[in-house]
Amino acid sequence: MTGLADAAARRRIAGEFGSTFFVEAAAGTGKTTALVQRIVGLVKAGVAMLDQVVAVTFTEKAAGETKLQLRSEIEAARGDAGPEQRARLDRALEALELARIGTIHAFCADLLRERPVEARIDPRFEVAADQEAQALADEAFDAWFETVLADPPEGIRRLLRRRSERVVPREQLRAAMDNMRDHRDFPGPWRRDPFDRDSETDALVAELAALGPLAAESSRPEDSLARNLREIGRVVADATRLEQASGRDYDGLEAELRSLARLPGWRDRGARTTTFGDLTRDEVLSRRDRAKSGLDAFVTASGADLAPLLHKALRAPIAEYERLKTRLGRLDFLDLLIKARDLIRDNAAVRNELQRRCSHFFIDEFQDTDPLQAEILFLLSADDGAVTDWRIARPVPGKLFLVGDPKQSIYRFRRADIALYEEVKARLIEAGAEL
């Protein structure tokens, strides 16, 4: 943007209050300053009082800095203000410490404390910091894991056989639980597509077992391709050695096939002049690579088949985590967003009262927005109080003001997603906002 265009944009931000602006600019260009100047302009012009404004910042530190900057800008604006404007700015200074300037979590916590009955929560709830929430999750997981080992369901049973993974099964389950804990607003089951694991295993083992004997026919026993074939044959033979006595162990074979797929020898191609009996190097290489493709496909498909089983099994420790929080009167950070969203979306009286009370919303660092945050803000700024689906809500012109820089997005930090940023930007522009 040229200097003249930049100055014109800043003038519009500071004084054009009937338009929704989505400000996108690089670090250090004064996005937050523009946000603060727009708040001052609203107050000075009598368009809104400071207690009607909600400014959402990314951190509490940023909230404190924004308040200091707002105080400075208000005091500066008093210098050339008329009597009525000065009176409005004076009232704003008096109300500054009570202004709703803070994180989205702080805003949601305040809302829930106002409406605990409607939100169906403990009126005396306390917010569990990350460390406390993690300790409660550990307690819930440990209790569940001890119990589930006695009679593991299919998904857990299959995962426990993967002892050669870089991350041990117990740690994989614990990490998966945390992932589910961070996405509790998507509680539905995961789809499980048809996958005949046992038949796929039988066919793949037969194909891989046929590769091993080819190594003995190599014209160069130490050829790298021959060594790889011997290694494949050894792994398959070891994995199936006890089958005559105890039958085929499909859980164990699934784990062994995953390990086999990671062997570095698959990259070996051997010397062009090496032969394997009547077969050329290229013919054997083609068979080996075809088997590797099938192996990779099996690993992918078996993983996709296992995921919904683990998701189902891990609902139990998640439920225990919720029970522990309820017993202690705690809400974690995600609870604040979920319960506030549910209250706003499902209670028309609360939603409409907040729409009237909050005349303007300012969102800083929007590139790090959580999906629930976007939903809450869209519903509260909607021009139709009956709308409960944020994706069709159209904000009142000028009620939303967002600033961000997609290049600074902390990808998936607290569930931030740059794709959501782009989606919201597109929806706002479609609804009449200006970029």
Buried (B, 14 or more C-beta within 10 A) or exposed (E): EEEEEEEEBBEBBBEEBEEBBBBBBEEEBBBBBBBBBBBBBBBBEEBBBBBBBBBBBBEEEBBEBBBEBBBEBBEEBBEEBEEEBBEBBEBBBEBBEEBBBBBBBBBBBBBBEEBBEBBEBBEEBEBBEEEBBBEBBBBBBBBBBEEBEEEBEBBBBBBBBBEEBEEEBBEBBBEBBBEBBBEBBEEEEEEBEEBEBEEBBBEBBEBBBBBBEBBEBBEBEEBBBBBBBBBBBEBBEEBBEEEEEEEBBBBBBBBBBBBBBEBEBBEBBBBEEBBBEEBEBEEBBEBBEEBBEBBEEBBEBBEBBBBBBBBBBBEBBBEBBBEBBEEEEBBBBBBBBBBBBBBBBEBEEBBEBBBEEBBBBBBBBBBBBBBBBBBBBBBBBBEEBEBBEBEEBBBBBBBBBBBBBEEEBEEEEBBBBBEBBEBBBEBBEEBEBEE
